[in-house]
Amino acid sequence: MRKSFSLLLAGSLLAASFAVTSAPSRAQSAGSIAVLLPDSASSARWEADDRRFFEAAFKAAGVSYSIVNAGGDKSKQLTQAEQAITNGAKVILLVNLDSGSGAAIIAQARDAKISVIDYDRLTVAGPGADFYVSFDNVAVGKLQGQGLVDAVKAAGLKNPNVAELNGSPTDNNATLFKQGYDSVTDPLYKSGDWKKVSDQSVPDWDNQKGEVIFEQMLTANNGKIDAAIAANDGLAGAVIAALATQNLKPIPVTGQDATVGGIQNILAGKQSMTVYKAIKTEATGAANLAIALLQGKDTKSMATGKTNNGTNDIPSLLLTPVSVTKANIQDTVIADGFRTWQEICVGDFAQYCPAGALTASTMSATMSSTMSMTMAATMAPAKSMTMAATMAATK
């Protein structure tokens, strides 16, 4: 406990030091950064995670910024981009709703000499953005495919009927996810070990539409679907809800995004796995790139590779995804601070949480709060003494 306290204290002091020494004033940077989020329906991450991580990074850097959400409306997102340009944005972080509308936004930004970062989703129409920050999305799909293989094996299923519930057909990421999991599952279909009984995409990642589609899949197959690929946690939830509606037991099903709901379903035995994409790392990396562009700094070393959007090679920062099952929740999303047991272990889901999880999490939060108050109390007198000494010297 003493060692953990010392490490946490050292980390807190380092963070405090960084915040004090590296945050320029708003006056030092002309213009602002505009973040254009896509919606709230396709995934809970956009508002629950990405927004807060962007806010934290921009506030720490002391730059002017705005974050808006298009609510799934392409025309609205274009209007938001135009407004950002009018308001003096110098960098736009874009999560497009589709590549056509994304290309239109990039074109307007280019005309206004504004840099654009494709965030999470690559715009595959037109010349592309200036930078692309995301994950290796084919690798995400491969983790999903292997996750289903492992879950089917653990369930002891032989020759399972498998359905695939893909993401939006207008989202390039959904195409890449499918490319990844198909590379794992196609050999099983071809060998006859597995049978693919349905394969459909869900418009706009709409979970309600996903539930209807999966209910139709179940009806078409007389309820005989033994396992499913679901492209994210929201669609996994749609599969779970459709099964419950038809009084069918849970089946092996994949997910993605490590949402609170996804982790809860894994603990409850209703979902087999999810894919943890360290969104804080992704958002912070994109924010740092945007800040560097805003401040006119050299950004060449910030890209780790290039991604071809069909027209050009886009300088890219691609991160590595991680598979999450019930066995490693603590060592991944909890250890990283991306999720907490307090937000997961609520209501009926509390019964599925590891013994002592809430107690340990509460102790950690209390310790962190206590240290913050102690540091503030310790630093306040020192600050007052410094001010007093400065005033005395001035006199």
Number of C-alpha atoms within 10 A of each C-alpha: 6 7 8 10 14 11 12 16 17 12 12 16 14 12 11 12 11 12 15 12 9 11 14 15 12 15 10 10 15 13 19 22 27 26 25 22 23 24 23 15 17 21 20 18 18 18 17 13 16 18 18 14 19 23 17 14 19 20 16 16 20 19 22 19 20 16 15 17 19 20 15 19 13 18 12 14 26 20 14 20 25 15 13 24 22 10 13 15 25 23 26 28 26 26 24 29 25 21 20 15 17 25 19 15 22 26 18 15 22 14 8 14 12 20 20 25 29 24 26 22 23 27 29 20 17 17 17 25 30 16 25 28 27 23 22 19 25 21 18 28 29 22 26 33 25 18 26 26 16 15 21 22 12 10 12 9 14 11 13 20 19 23 22 23 26 22 27 21 16 18 20 20 23 23 18 18 24 24 17 22 24 20 15 20 22 15 12 16 17 11 9 12 13 19 19 19 18 18 14 16 20 23 16 19 24 18 23 17 16 27 24 16 19 28 20 15 22 21 13 13 13 9 15 15 24 21 26 29 27 28 30 28 29 26 31 31 24 24 31 22 19 23 20 12 11 12 10 15 10 18 20 27 31 34 32 28 24 30 25 20 18 27 29 23 23 24 24 17 15 21 28 29 32 32 25 22 24 19 22 19 14 23 24 18 21 25 25 18 24 26 25 15 19 22 16 10 10 10 15 9 7 16 17 12 13 15 16 14 18 13 11 14 16 23 21 21 22 20 18 14 21 18 21 27 22 18 11 12 21 18 10 19 21 14 12 12 11 17 19 19 23 13 12 21 20 13 7 9 15 19 12 16 17 12 10 10 15 18 12 12 15 15 11 15 13 12 15 16 12 12 16 15 12 12 15 11 11 11 12 12 11 11 11 11 12 12 12 12 12 11 10 9 8 7 6
